[in-house]
Protein backbone atom coordinates (compact mmCIF):
# COMPACT_ATOMS: atom_id res chain seq x y z
CA UNK A 1 0.00 0.00 0.00
CA UNK A 2 1.40 3.39 -0.95
CA UNK A 3 1.39 6.23 1.57
CA UNK A 4 -1.45 8.76 1.43
CA UNK A 5 -1.12 12.21 2.89
CA UNK A 6 0.73 15.50 2.86
CA UNK A 7 4.48 16.01 2.79
CA UNK A 8 7.67 14.67 1.33
CA UNK A 9 7.98 11.34 -0.44
CA UNK A 10 11.45 11.07 1.12
CA UNK A 11 10.45 12.03 4.66
CA UNK A 12 12.39 10.78 7.65
CA UNK A 13 9.62 11.64 10.13
CA UNK A 14 6.15 10.29 9.41
CA UNK A 15 3.14 11.36 11.46
CA UNK A 16 -0.01 9.21 11.21
CA UNK A 17 -3.40 10.72 11.93
CA UNK A 18 -6.85 9.10 11.79
CA UNK A 19 -8.72 11.95 10.16
CA UNK A 20 -8.38 14.17 7.10
CA UNK A 21 -9.37 17.76 6.40
CA UNK A 22 -13.07 17.60 5.43
CA UNK A 23 -12.85 19.68 2.25
CA UNK A 24 -11.71 19.62 -1.36
CA UNK A 25 -10.19 16.29 -2.37
CA UNK A 26 -8.63 15.39 1.01
CA UNK A 27 -11.38 12.89 1.99
CA UNK A 28 -10.71 10.82 -1.16
CA UNK A 29 -7.05 11.60 -1.70
CA UNK A 30 -5.00 8.53 -2.66
CA UNK A 31 -1.45 9.87 -2.94
CA UNK A 32 1.32 11.50 -0.95
CA UNK A 33 1.89 15.06 -2.08
CA UNK A 34 3.49 18.13 -0.63
CA UNK A 35 1.40 21.07 0.47
CA UNK A 36 1.46 23.89 -2.09
CA UNK A 37 2.14 27.49 -1.09
CA UNK A 38 -0.96 28.80 0.70
CA UNK A 39 -2.62 25.37 0.95
CA UNK A 40 -2.17 25.10 4.71
CA UNK A 41 -3.82 28.53 5.16
CA UNK A 42 -6.67 27.38 2.89
CA UNK A 43 -7.26 24.26 5.02
CA UNK A 44 -7.21 26.28 8.25
CA UNK A 45 -9.56 28.95 6.86
CA UNK A 46 -12.15 26.47 5.58
CA UNK A 47 -12.17 23.89 8.38
CA UNK A 48 -12.56 23.82 12.12
CA UNK A 49 -10.08 25.17 14.63
CA UNK A 50 -8.88 21.58 15.00
CA UNK A 51 -6.65 21.74 11.92
CA UNK A 52 -5.12 25.09 12.92
CA UNK A 53 -4.14 23.58 16.27
CA UNK A 54 -2.80 20.38 14.72
CA UNK A 55 -0.64 22.24 12.18
CA UNK A 56 0.63 24.61 14.90
CA UNK A 57 1.58 21.74 17.20
CA UNK A 58 3.40 19.89 14.42
CA UNK A 59 5.20 23.10 13.39
CA UNK A 60 6.35 23.76 16.97
CA UNK A 61 7.53 20.17 17.35
CA UNK A 62 9.38 20.02 14.04
CA UNK A 63 10.91 23.48 14.37
CA UNK A 64 12.35 22.55 17.78
CA UNK A 65 13.44 19.12 16.48
CA UNK A 66 15.34 20.59 13.51
CA UNK A 67 16.83 23.36 15.64
CA UNK A 68 18.25 20.80 18.09
CA UNK A 69 19.56 18.75 15.19
CA UNK A 70 21.64 21.80 14.28
CA UNK A 71 19.89 22.59 11.02
CA UNK A 72 21.26 25.92 9.79
CA UNK A 73 18.67 26.88 7.16
CA UNK A 74 15.62 27.04 9.42
CA UNK A 75 13.23 29.99 9.30
CA UNK A 76 13.43 32.25 12.37
CA UNK A 77 10.21 31.07 14.08
CA UNK A 78 7.98 28.03 14.26
CA UNK A 79 5.24 30.11 12.61
CA UNK A 80 7.49 30.78 9.61
CA UNK A 81 8.41 27.08 9.56
CA UNK A 82 4.70 26.22 9.47
CA UNK A 83 4.01 28.59 6.59
CA UNK A 84 7.13 27.89 4.51
CA UNK A 85 8.05 24.25 5.11
CA UNK A 86 5.55 22.17 7.05
CA UNK A 87 4.51 19.06 5.06
CA UNK A 88 5.74 20.49 1.77
CA UNK A 89 7.46 18.34 -0.85
CA UNK A 90 10.91 19.73 0.05
CA UNK A 91 10.44 19.13 3.78
CA UNK A 92 11.73 16.15 5.73
CA UNK A 93 8.36 15.03 7.08
CA UNK A 94 4.92 13.76 6.11
CA UNK A 95 1.45 13.74 7.64
CA UNK A 96 -0.06 10.43 6.59
CA UNK A 97 -3.70 9.42 6.48
CA UNK A 98 -2.80 5.83 5.60
CA UNK A 99 -1.74 3.18 8.09
CA UNK A 100 1.97 2.90 8.81
CA UNK A 101 4.16 0.53 6.85
CA UNK A 102 6.89 -0.29 9.30
CA UNK A 103 10.33 -1.54 8.30
CA UNK A 104 13.28 -2.31 10.56
CA UNK A 105 15.70 -1.35 7.79
CA UNK A 106 14.83 2.32 7.64
CA UNK A 107 15.81 5.31 9.72
CA UNK A 108 12.35 6.85 9.44
CA UNK A 109 10.68 7.78 12.73
CA UNK A 110 6.98 6.86 12.81
CA UNK A 111 4.70 8.80 15.18
CA UNK A 112 1.08 7.75 15.71
CA UNK A 113 -1.29 10.57 16.75
CA UNK A 114 -3.08 9.40 19.87
CA UNK A 115 -3.83 6.24 21.83
CA UNK A 116 -7.24 5.84 20.22
CA UNK A 117 -5.81 5.68 16.70
CA UNK A 118 -2.96 3.45 17.89
CA UNK A 119 -5.49 1.01 19.39
CA UNK A 120 -7.34 0.91 16.07
CA UNK A 121 -4.19 0.05 14.10
CA UNK A 122 -2.70 -3.42 14.13
CA UNK A 123 0.61 -2.30 15.65
CA UNK A 124 3.45 -4.52 16.81
CA UNK A 125 4.08 -4.77 20.57
CA UNK A 126 4.66 -1.46 22.33
CA UNK A 127 6.36 -0.49 25.58
CA UNK A 128 4.46 2.25 27.40
CA UNK A 129 6.87 4.81 28.88
CA UNK A 130 4.09 6.60 30.78
CA UNK A 131 0.40 7.44 30.25
CA UNK A 132 1.16 9.42 27.09
CA UNK A 133 3.98 7.75 25.14
CA UNK A 134 4.67 4.24 23.88
CA UNK A 135 7.48 2.94 21.70
CA UNK A 136 8.68 0.05 19.64
CA UNK A 137 12.41 0.69 19.46
CA UNK A 138 13.19 -1.76 16.66
CA UNK A 139 10.69 -0.13 14.32
CA UNK A 140 11.34 3.47 15.47
CA UNK A 141 7.64 3.71 16.28
CA UNK A 142 6.22 6.15 18.81
CA UNK A 143 2.65 6.57 20.00
CA UNK A 144 2.23 10.16 21.17
CA UNK A 145 -0.66 12.33 22.31
CA UNK A 146 -2.96 13.76 19.66
CA UNK A 147 -1.63 17.05 18.21
CA UNK A 148 -3.62 19.63 20.07
CA UNK A 149 -2.48 22.09 22.73
CA UNK A 150 -3.95 20.23 25.70
CA UNK A 151 -2.93 16.72 24.73
CA UNK A 152 0.47 17.45 23.16
CA UNK A 153 1.41 20.38 25.39
CA UNK A 154 4.77 22.14 25.21
CA UNK A 155 6.04 19.90 28.02
CA UNK A 156 4.98 16.77 26.11
CA UNK A 157 6.51 18.15 22.90
CA UNK A 158 9.79 18.31 24.83
CA UNK A 159 9.38 14.71 25.94
CA UNK A 160 8.55 13.57 22.40
CA UNK A 161 11.67 15.29 21.06
CA UNK A 162 13.72 13.56 23.75
CA UNK A 163 12.25 10.20 22.71
CA UNK A 164 12.98 10.94 19.05
CA UNK A 165 16.57 11.88 19.91
CA UNK A 166 17.29 8.79 21.94
CA UNK A 167 17.52 5.93 19.47
CA UNK A 168 20.08 4.16 21.61
CA UNK A 169 18.76 5.24 25.01
CA UNK A 170 15.07 4.42 24.81
CA UNK A 171 15.26 2.08 27.76
CA UNK A 172 16.52 4.93 29.95
CA UNK A 173 13.38 6.92 29.15
CA UNK A 174 11.13 4.26 30.61
CA UNK A 175 11.95 5.52 34.08
CA UNK A 176 11.34 9.23 33.37
C-alpha angles and dihedrals in degrees: 000000000000120000118263122202147060127314143039124347087216097047121152094196117053121188117196120205130179098222138052133212105277098229144074113000098327095102091058100028113137104182143062111248136160121251112258122229108287094010094110090052089049092053092048093047095050101039138052126291086261094082093047089054094045093050091046093051092048091047092051091048096047095042090054091043094053092042091055090046086061097247107173102196098061121132114251098256140026088245091058089046089053093050099041107032117009111124093342122142092256093050126098096237144062137204105215129200092186125082117270121268103208124203128178091210097066134080092217116127113222118204121187115206107232141343093263094059091042090054090052093053122076094241127173118250115304134202112219111221093188138325092300110037135051130174145193102200097194092056096037088237123156129183108206136173118282112274103260129110097256099043100036097033123176089265091053091045086058091051092048091052089050090052091048091050096050106071091148098034103050092121090059090058092060089079097048 
